[in-house]
Amino acid sequence: MNEISVPMPFEEKFIDELVSINNQIEQSKITNVYFALPLNDNDKSMFEQIRLTHYKNTDFNYWRKNINYAREKGFDFIYLLNSPRPLIYESPILLNQLEKLDNLINKLRSEDLKKLRISNIQLLGYIAKHYPDMELYVSTSFEYTQVRQIQNLMTKFPQIKQIVPSHDVNKNFQFLKTIRKLYPNLNIEIMLNEGCLGGCPFRFWHAMSFPTICNPKIEELDNDLKSDWFVKSCIRLGDKFENLCLGKNIYPWEVKEYSKIGIKQFKLVGRNSDYFINGEYLKYFLQYLKGIDNYKNIENYDFKYLVHYYIHCKWNFKVKDIKPYLPDIKHFIKNGHLCASICGDKCRYCYKCAENIKKHLKKVYNQQF
């Protein structure tokens, strides 16, 4: 059984929809929800990688009911302290930030909420030392792509319960099999529908750029210094179909290949989308998970809803239009460990797939892509 992690919905009726989704799928189950307090929440620690503001100012008590409702419905809960920003020792904010962190962790502990997803190595050490009862989960924002990085991390923090490797190694099966063999008791979670640019030169910096406090002076900055620069720059990078084929997002029909190597924990994203806030994104989660059960369930489904990055694209083609031309997962099972070294030179497989997609869609839809 695949264990699926999703963002925690902001309303009880949408948590009920997660229960409904679980009743409609066979090979997977949504087992936990993850969450970080919004930017305008009074109790946030400022160690969160905050992706949204709420329509009103809140505090932990506001969200306590929602969290406990999700737990009553059978979902485990993970809190995200997942900003990779370094600690700024010279900043007068740091001591206040640590005080807020301590207060927040104690609020979580009072509700027996012990799982923390962390991206900052010093923060990991701080919590391991001062709160040994908390369970440590390593975020994908560590951007670890090497076996030795994982080995050194586990030597320092053997109590780590789970890691989420960098999005870039999603299809490096040799890497994943090695980690699975070296650490059979370590949980490995893989991001499914992220759709981030493969080899993105901005991703680590983008994660660090999310604001932790509301700053009205932000509008006075040069455009290149604002946090939304990363998204705007990413959109301008290259051909969408090349980016799609070179990306490391995982499609529903590929998930079974990870189960074969002992990886059965996966993550769906989307919490920063208006579609998630209004509940529509839950339909996309359902279709993705039904696709794991059987590809036929989703062959007439809009393809763009399988990949978070492309959800706003003005694409009208179906899954069945594009699946036969996407890179085959078997290519990565055999060669995925070479992508970081020879892509674009000795291997142009994914580029050829992108050209074939465009040719096919032009023929079917009579459009230039």
ROPAKE-562354 format. One record per residue: x, y, z of N, C-alpha, C in turn; residue in one letter. Coordinates in steps of 0.1 Angstrom, whole numbers, plus 5000, padded with zeros to 4 digits. Example, Ala and Ser with C-alpha at 12.3 -4.5 7.8 and 13.67 -1.06 7.14 Angstrom:
513249435078512349555078513249675078A/512849785071513749895071512950005079S/
//
This chain:
500849885000500050005000500950125000M/500650224991501450344990500850445001N/501750505008501350605018501550745013E/500550825013500550955006500451065016I/501351165015501351285023500751395014S/499851475020499251595013499251715022V/499151835017498951955025497651945033P/497651995045496451995053495452095048M/494252055045493252155040492852255052P/492352365048492152475057490752465063F/489852375058488552365063488152225066E/487352195076486952065080486251985068E/485452055061484751995050485751935039K/486952005038487851955028488751835034F/488851835047489451715054488551595052I/487251615053486251515050486451455035D/486851545026487051505013488251415011E/489251435020490451345020489951205024L/489051195034488551065038487751005026V/487051085019486251035007487250984996S/488351054994489351014985489850874988I/490250855001490750725006489750615003N/488450645003487450545001487250514986N/487850594977487750574963488950514956Q/490050494964491250444958491650304964I/492450234957492750094962494250074966E/495150124958496550094960497250194968Q/496650304972497250404980496350454991S/496850525001496050575012496750705016K/495950815017496450935023496650915038I/497850915043498050875057498450995066T/498951105060499351225068499151355061N/499051455068498951595063500051675069V/500551765060501651855065501152005064Y/501752085072501252225074502252315080F/502252445076502952545083502052665085A/502252735096501352845099501552955088L/500553025084500653125073501553245077P/501853325067502753435069502253535080L/500853555080500253645089499753585102N/500353465106499953405118500853455130D/500353485141501053545152502053445159N/501753315157502653215164503653145155D/503753185143504753125134506153155140K/507053055137508453075143509353155134S/509053175122509853235111510953135106M/510853005110511652905104510952825094F/509652865091508852805081509252855067E/509052775057509152815043507652855040Q/507352975043505953015042505553045028I/504352985023503953005010502653075008R/502053115019500753185017500353265029L/499453355027498853435038497353385039T/496853395051495453365053494553485052H/493253465049492453585047492253665060Y/492653605072492553685084493753645093K/494153735102495253705111494853595120N/495753505123495453385131496553365141T/496353265150497353215158497253055159D/498052995167498052845167496652795172F/496052865181494752815186493652815175N/493852905165492852905154492952775146Y/494252725145494452605136494352475144W/494352485158494352365166493152275163R/492052335161490752265159490952185146K/491452255135491652185122492552065123N/493752095130494751985131494151865139I/493451885150492851775157491751705150N/491051785142489951725133490551625123Y/491751675117492351585108492851455115A/493351465127493851355134492651255138R/491551315142490351235145489951155133E/490151215121489751145109490851035104K/491851025112492850915109494150965103G/494351095101495551145095496551185105F/497851145102498951195111499251335106D/500051405114500351545112501851575113F/502351645103503751695103503751845102I/504551905111504652055110505952085102Y/505852185094506952225085507752335091L/509052305095510052415098511052405087L/510552425075511352385063511952495055N/512252605062513052715055514552685056S/515252675045516752655045517552775048P/516852885052517653005055518652985066R/519853035064520853025075520453115087P/521053075099520753165111521653285109L/521053405111521753525110522153575124I/523353545128523753575142523753715145Y/524053805135524053945137522654005139E/521653935135520353995134519753995148S/519154115152518454125165517154035165P/516753995153515553905153515753765157I/517053715157517253575159516853535173L/517153605184516753565197515253555198L/514553655192513153655192512553535184N/513253505173512853385165512953255173Q/514053245180514253125188513253115199L/512853225205511853225215510553185209E/510253235198508953195191508953045187K/510152995183510252855180509952775192L/510652805203510352735216508952735220D/508252845219506852855222506052765213N/506352775200505552695190505752545193L/507052505195507252355197506552315210I/506452395220505752355232504252345230N/503752435221502352425217502052295210K/502952265201502852135194502852015203L/503852025213504051915222502751895231R/502152005234500952005243499851925236S/499851925223498851845215499351715211E/500551675216501151545212501451545197D/501951655192502351665178503851665178L/504451555173505851535175506751535162K/506051545151506751525138507151665132K/508351695129508851815124509651795111L/509251865100509951855088510951975087R/512251955086513252055088514152065076I/514652195073515552215062516852275066S/516952325078518152395082518952305092N/520252275088521052175096521252225110I/521452355113521652395126520352385134Q/519252415128517952405134517752255138L/518152165129518052025132518751985144L/520052045145520852015157520252075170G/519752195169519152265180517952185186Y/517052145177515852065181516251925187I/517251865180517651735185518251745199A/518951855202519551875215518451915226K/517652005223516752065233515351995233H/514951925223513651855222513851715217Y/514551625224514851495219513651405217P/512451455223511251375221510551405207D/511051505200510451545187511051445176M/510251415167510751325156511151415144E/512351375139513051465129512851405115L/512251485106512051455092512851555084Y/513551505074514451595066513651635053V/513651765051512951815039513751805026S/513051805015513651795002514551925000T/514252035007514952155006516452145010S/516852035016518252015019518951995005F/518151954995518751934982519851834981E/519751724989520851624989520651534976Y/521751514969521751434957522851324957T/523651314968524751224968524551124980Q/524951004978524950904988525750945001V/526851004998527751045009527051155018R/526351235012525651345019524651275029Q/523951175024522951105033523751035044I/524850965041525650895050526150985061Q/526651095057527251195067526151255076N/524951275070523851335078523351225088L/523251105084522750995093523850965104M/525050985101526150965111525951075122T/525651195118525451305128524151295135K/523051255128521751255133521051115130F/521551005137520950875135519550865138P/518950965146517550955150516651005139Q/517151055128516251095117515350985113I/514051015111513050915108512850905093K/512951015086512651015071513351125064Q/513751095052514251195043513451205030I/513451325025512951345011514051395003V/514651314994515751354986515451464977P/516451534971516251644962515351594950S/514451684946513651654934514451604922H/515651654921516551614909516951464909D/516851394920517151254920515951164921V/514851214918513551134918513651014909N/514451024898514450914888515950864887K/516650884898518050824899517850694907N/517450584900517050464907518250404914F/519450424909520650364915520850434929Q/520750564929520850644942519850594952F/518550584948517550544957517650404962L/518050314953518250174958519450164968K/520450244966521650244975521250294989T/520450404989519950455002519050355009I/518250295001517350195007518050075013R/519150035006519949925011520749965023K/521350085023522250125034521450155047L/520150205045519350245057517950175055Y/517850055058516549985056515450035065P/515850095076514850145086514550295084N/515250355075514950495072513850515062L/512850585065511750615055512250715045N/511950685032512250765021510950815014I/510750945014509550995007509951064994E/509151044984509451094971508351194967I/508751304962507751404957507251364943M/505851364942505251314929505051414919L/504251514922503651604912504251744912N/505451764917506051894919506151964905E/506851904896506951964882508052074882G/508852084892509952184892510952154880C/511552264875512452254865513652164868L/513952064860515051974863516352054863G/517152034873518452104874518252254876G/517152294883516852434884517952504892C/518552614886519652684893519152774904P/517752784905517152884914516552814927F/516352684926515352614936515852634950R/517152614953517552634967517352774971F/517752874963517653014966516153054967W/515352994959513953024959513352984973H/513752864977513252824990513652915001A/514852975000515353065011514753205010M/514053234998513653364996512253395001S/511453285005510153305010510153395022F/509353505022509353595034508953525047P/509553565058509153515071508353615079T/508453745075507753845081507153945071I/506054005074505354095064506254225065C/506754265053507554385052506954475042N/506354585046505754685037506754745027P/508054745031509054815023509454725011K/508954605010509354515000509154574986I/508054654984507754714971508754814967E/509554854976510654954972511854894967E/511954754967513154694962513154684947L/514354674942514554644928513854514925D/513154504913512454384910513254254911N/514554264908515454144908515754094922D/515354174932515654144946514354094954L/513254084947512054044953511953894952K/511153834961511153684962510353624950S/509453704943508753644932509653654919D/510853704920511753704908512053564904W/512153464913512453324910511453264901F/510153284905509053224897509053284884V/509153424883509153484870510253444861K/511453424867512553384859512453244855S/511953154863511753014860510753004848C/509753074848508753074837509353104824I/510353184824511053234811512053134806R/512353024814513452934810512952834800L/513352844788513252744778511852694774G/511852584767510652524760509852444771D/508552464772507752394782507852244781K/507852194768507752054766509151994769F/510252064766511552014770511652014785E/511152114792511252124806510352004812N/509251974806508351864811509151734810L/509751714799510451584797511751574805C/512451684807513651684815513351694830L/512151724833511851734847511751594854G/511651594867511751464875510351444882K/509351504877508051464883507651324879N/506851264888506551124886505051104883I/504751024873503451014868502750894875Y/501450884876500750784884501150644879P/501350614866501650484861503150444864W/503950544870505350514873505550474887E/504550504896504750484910505050334914V/504550244906504750104910506250064909K/507050144901508450104900509150144913E/508650234920509250274933508950164944Y/507750114943507350014952508249894951S/508749864939509549744936510949764943K/511349884946512649894953512449934968I/511249914972510949934987510650074991G/510250154982509850294985508350304983I/507650334994506150334993505550465000K/506450565002505950685008506150804998Q/505050874995505050974985504351104990F/504651214983504151344987503551414975K/502251464977501651544967501651694972L/501951784962502051924966500852004961V/500852134964499852224959499252324969G/499852334981499252414991499352564988R/500252604979500352744976499452794964N/498552704960497652734949496252774954S/495652874947494252914950493352794949D/493652704940492852584938492852494950Y/493952504958493952424970493152484981F/493252614982492552694992491052674991I/490552674978489052664976488652514975N/489552424976489252284977489252214963G/489352284952489352224939490552124937E/491652154943492852074941492651934946Y/491751914955491451774960491051684949L/490351744939489951664927491151614920K/492151704919493451664912494151554919Y/494151564933494751454941493951324938F/492651324938491851204936492251144922L/492251224912492551174898493951114898Q/494951184904496251124904496250994911Y/495650974922495650854930494850744923L/493850784916493050684908493950634896K/494750724891495650684880496750584885G/497050584898497950484903497250344903I/496050344906495250224906495150164892D/494850254882494750204868494750324859N/495750314849495850424840494550464833Y/493750354830492550384822491650474829K/491750484843490950584850491150724846N/492350754841492650904839493050934825I/492950834815493450864802492750974795E/491451004799490751124793490751244802N/491651244812491751354821492751454816Y/492551584819493451694815494851664820D/495751654811497151624815497751724825F/497451854823498151954831497951934846K/496851874850496451864864497251754871Y/498151684863498951584870500251644875L/500551764870501851824873501651964879V/501951994891501552114898502152244890H/503352234885503952344878503152394866Y/502452294859501752334847500252354848Y/499852364860498352364863497752494856I/498452594855497952724849498152734834H/498852634828499152644814497752634806C/497752694795496552684787496652564777K/496752454783496852324776495452254777W/495052204766493752134766493851994762N/495051934761495151794757495051704769F/494651584766494451474776495651394779K/495551314789496651234793497051134782V/495951074776496250984765496951044753K/496851174751497451244740498951244742D/499451244754500851274756501651154763I/500951064770501650954777502550874767K/502050834755502950744747504250814743P/504350944744505551014739506451074750Y/505951054763506851094774508051004776L/509051044782510250954785509750834793P/510150724789509750594795510550574808D/509850544819510550524832511650414831I/511450324822512450214821513850274817K/513850384809515050454806515850504818H/515050554828515650604840516050494850F/515250384850515650274858517050224854I/517350224841518650184836519750294836K/519350414833520250524831520150654840N/519150654849518850774856520050824864G/520950744868522150794876523150864867H/522950864853523850934844523251064840L/522051094844521451224839522251344843C/522851344855523551464860524851484852A/525251384845526651394839526551404823S/525651344817525651334802524451394795I/523551444802522251504796522651614787C/522051604774522351714765523551684756G/524351594760525651564752525551424747D/525951324755525951184751524551134751K/523651194758522251144758521251264756C/520451244745519451354742518051284741R/517951174749516651104748515451194751Y/515551264762514351344767514051464757C/515151514751514951624741514151564729Y/514451444725513751374714512351354717K/512051314730510751294734509851424733C/510551534737509851664737509451694722A/510351674713510051694699508951614694E/508951484698507851394694506451434699N/506451484712505251534718504751654709I/505551744706505151864699504651834685K/505351734678504851694665503451624666K/503351544676502051474677500951574680H/501151664690500051754693499751854682L/500751884674500451974663499551904653K/499851774651499051694641497551674647K/497451654660496151624665495251754667V/495951864672495251984676495452094666Y/496352074656496552174646497052304652N/497852294662498452404669499952394669Q/500552514669502052514670502452524685Q/503252424689503652424703505152454705F/
//
